[in-house]
Amino acid sequence: MKAVFEKLGQNPKQSLKLFLRGFGLFIVGALAIILGYFTDPLWQIPGLLLLVPGILMAAIGYLGIFSNRLLNIFNRTRVRKDLFK
């Protein structure tokens, strides 16, 4: 399990960039869906097409950020245990 966290959290800047791009796509897709609700319903189709990859990109980016922080916590507790021996 630790190897998976190391692979996902190896580059937190890239994960943050991926998360922000995915979140941006999500917002644009949600706005298109809202626009389609109030005006022409055809706006909802591109909204859905932008929403799904936005969710996936944001989730992968967030998972990378979370993995990096979790690894930092694991490594910090291991160092503290070594200090008290």
Backbone as a ProteinNet text record, in pm:
[ID]
protein_1_A
[PRIMARY]
MKAVFEKLGQNPKQSLKLFLRGFGLFIVGALAIILGYFTDPLWQIPGLLLLVPGILMAAIGYLGIFSNRLLNIFNRTRVRKDLFK
[TERTIARY]
81.8	0	87	199.3	287.3	346.4	372.1	426	325.6	197.8	94.2	91.2	99	101.9	225.4	339.4	462.1	450.4	389	372.7	276.8	165.9	67.2	115.1	189.4	228.3	368.8	429.1	569	588.4	484.9	498.3	375	378	258.2	224.1	323	292.6	213.3	251.3	178.9	37.9	24.3	-106.9	-197	-140.3	-218.6	-262.8	-173	-206.4	-318.4	-309.3	-412.7	-545.8	-541.1	-662.8	-729.3	-650.6	-707.6	-765.1	-698.5	-753	-883.1	-886	-1008	-1121.1	-1088	-1189.2	-1243.2	-1153.7	-1197.3	-1291.4	-1257.5	-1347.2	-1481.9	-1477.5	-1601.1	-1689.1	-1627.9	-1703.6	-1764.4	-1685.3	-1736	-1850.3	-1834.3	-1940.6	-2066.6	-2050.9	-2167.1	-2237.6	-2158.5	-2219.1	-2294.5	-2241.1	-2310.7	-2441.8	-2440.5	-2563.5	-2667.5	-2622.5	-2714.4	-2768.6	-2679.8	-2722.9	-2826.2	-2804.1	-2899.9	-3031.7	-3030.1	-3154.6	-3242.3	-3180.4	-3257.1	-3280.9	-3197.9	-3215.6	-3237.1	-3151.2	-3163.1	-3105.2	-3181.1	-3132.8	-3012.2	-2980.8	-2864.8	-2732.3	-2733.3	-2612.8	-2575.1	-2669.3	-2642.5	-2554.5	-2557.7	-2476.2	-2326.8	-2280	-2137.6	-2104.3	-2203.1	-2180.6	-2149.5	-2225.5	-2199.7	-2067.4	-2037.2	-1911.6	-1789.7	-1804.5	-1695	-1694.9	-1809.9	-1823.3	-1752.4	-1771.1	-1714.5	-1561.5	-1492.3	-1345.5	-1297.2	-1374.4	-1337.3	-1337.8	-1439.5	-1447.1	-1331	-1302.6	-1194.7	-1058.7	-1033.1	-904.3	-888.5	-993.6	-987.1	-967.8	-1033.1	-1019.2	-877.7	-819.6	-683.4	-583.6	-601.8	-514.1	-525.2	-647.5	-667	-607.6	-618.9	-560.6	-409	-346.2	-202.3	-162.5	-238.6	-210.6	-228	-336.5	-363.5	-255.3	-211.4	-106.5	23.6	58.6	180.8	174.7	63.2	49.8	47	-17.1	-21.4	117.7	195.4	332.8	416.8	395.1	466.9	433	308.4	267.9	332.4	331.6	393	542	610.1	753.8	786	704.4	728.2	712.2	611.9	592.9	703.8	756.8	866	991.8	1018.1	1135.2	1121.1	1004.1	982.8	998.3	954.2	971.4	1119.1	1196.6	1340.3	1409.7	1361.2	1421.9	1403.8	1295.5	1266.3	1322.7	1394.8	1452.8	1579.1
-118.8	0	126.3	118.2	233.7	264.9	163	185	260.5	232.3	302.4	449.5	476.4	614.6	687.9	619.2	682.2	715.8	628.6	653.6	770.2	773.3	879.1	1014.4	1014.2	1139	1184	1135.3	1167.9	1310.2	1372.1	1507.3	1589.4	1653.3	1724.6	1847.7	1913.9	2030.6	1990.1	1878.8	1829.2	1783.9	1724.7	1683	1803.3	1910.2	2030.7	2092.6	2093.3	2147.5	2064.6	1932.6	1845.3	1866.6	1881.9	1905.3	2036.6	2142.4	2272.4	2272.5	2205.2	2195.3	2115.2	2006.1	1926.1	2002.1	2077.4	2157.3	2266.3	2324.4	2424.8	2365.8	2247.5	2180.1	2148.7	2106.6	2076.7	2201	2313.8	2438	2480.9	2473.9	2512.5	2419.4	2290.9	2195.5	2220.2	2249.8	2277.6	2405.6	2506.3	2630.6	2608.3	2523.5	2493	2418.4	2330.2	2258.6	2355.4	2446.6	2546.6	2637	2677.7	2760.8	2686.8	2558.7	2478.2	2459.8	2463.1	2450.7	2573.3	2690	2813.7	2859.3	2815.7	2858.4	2735.9	2716.6	2605.5	2477.4	2369.7	2246.1	2182.2	2224.7	2167.7	2206.2	2308.9	2345.3	2237.9	2155.5	2054.1	1941.3	1915.7	1808.2	1839	1956.2	1984.1	1999.1	2042.1	2050.6	1914.9	1815.4	1679.5	1624	1658.6	1610.6	1674.2	1791.4	1855.2	1814.7	1782.3	1749.6	1619.1	1517.5	1384.8	1385.6	1436.4	1439.6	1534.6	1638.9	1730.1	1660.6	1580	1505.3	1406.4	1335.6	1236.5	1302.5	1412.1	1480.3	1536.8	1597	1652.9	1542.8	1429.6	1319.5	1261.8	1245.1	1192.7	1291.4	1419.8	1521.2	1527.4	1520.7	1524.4	1401.2	1287.8	1165	1176.8	1241	1263.1	1356.5	1463.9	1557.1	1487.3	1412.3	1339.9	1236.5	1165.4	1063.9	1126.6	1242	1309.5	1352	1407	1449.9	1331.4	1223.8	1105	1044	1043.2	993.6	1081.3	1212.7	1301.5	1271.3	1240.1	1205.2	1073.7	972.9	843.9	859.3	936.6	954.2	1033.8	1131.5	1211.8	1127.6	1038.7	956	852.9	804.6	709	775.6	898.2	970.5	995.1	1033.6	1058.5	932.6	817.4	691.2	657.5	688.4	661.1	749.6	869.3	959.6	913.2	843.9	803.7	667.9	603.7	471.3	486
0	0	0	71.1	77.5	-60	-139.8	-273.9	-362.2	-344.2	-420.6	-380.3	-248.9	-201.5	-251.8	-255.4	-304.6	-452.9	-529.9	-673.1	-698.1	-624.6	-644.9	-592.9	-483.5	-421.1	-450.7	-557	-584.3	-635.6	-694	-746.7	-707.5	-589.7	-543.8	-627	-686.9	-770.1	-894	-953.9	-1070.2	-1029.9	-912.5	-864.6	-840.1	-784.1	-761.8	-893.6	-990.7	-1122.1	-1187.4	-1176.7	-1232.4	-1161	-1028.4	-951.8	-993.7	-1007	-1043.2	-1184.4	-1275.6	-1412.1	-1413.8	-1339	-1330.7	-1263.9	-1160.1	-1092	-1184.8	-1264.2	-1362	-1465.5	-1517	-1612.2	-1548.7	-1424.2	-1352	-1340.6	-1304.3	-1289.3	-1423.5	-1530.5	-1662.9	-1704.6	-1679.1	-1711.9	-1630.9	-1503.1	-1419.2	-1463.5	-1500.8	-1549.4	-1680.7	-1767.3	-1893.2	-1866.5	-1767.6	-1733	-1676.7	-1591	-1535.4	-1646.2	-1737	-1850.4	-1935.4	-1955.7	-2032	-1960.4	-1829.3	-1754.1	-1773.7	-1777.9	-1788.5	-1932.2	-2026.8	-2166.6	-2253.9	-2351.2	-2446	-2384.2	-2377.9	-2315.8	-2385.7	-2507	-2575.2	-2508.1	-2424.3	-2349.7	-2247.5	-2209.8	-2109	-2161.8	-2289.9	-2347.1	-2335.6	-2382.8	-2360.4	-2212.7	-2133.4	-1990	-1929.3	-1969.2	-1919.7	-1973.2	-2097.6	-2156.5	-2089.3	-2032.2	-1958.4	-1811.1	-1759.4	-1618.3	-1581.8	-1663.1	-1631.6	-1630.1	-1734.1	-1723.6	-1614.5	-1587.2	-1480.4	-1345.2	-1321.8	-1196.7	-1186.1	-1294.3	-1292.1	-1270.2	-1341.1	-1325.6	-1185	-1132.3	-997.3	-893.6	-912.7	-816.9	-818.5	-935.7	-945.2	-885.6	-913.5	-857.3	-706.2	-653.5	-509.2	-443.4	-508.7	-455	-446	-544.2	-538.9	-427.1	-406.5	-297.2	-162.4	-149.3	-25	3.7	-99.5	-81	-35	-90.8	-50.8	95	136.3	276.2	371.2	330.8	414.9	430.9	323.7	333.3	425.1	420.9	511.7	656.6	684.8	821.1	862.8	775.4	808.1	834.2	750.3	767.4	893.2	927.6	1046.9	1172.6	1178.7	1298.3	1309.8	1198.2	1203.3	1259.9	1222.1	1272.5	1421.6	1468.2	1609.7	1691.7	1639.6	1711.5	1725	1620.6	1626.4	1729.3	1751.4	1846.1	1990.6	2020.2	2156.7	2193.3	2105.1	2137.1	2217.8
[MASK]
+++++++++++++++++++++++++++++++++++++++++++++++++++++++++++++++++++++++++++++++++++++

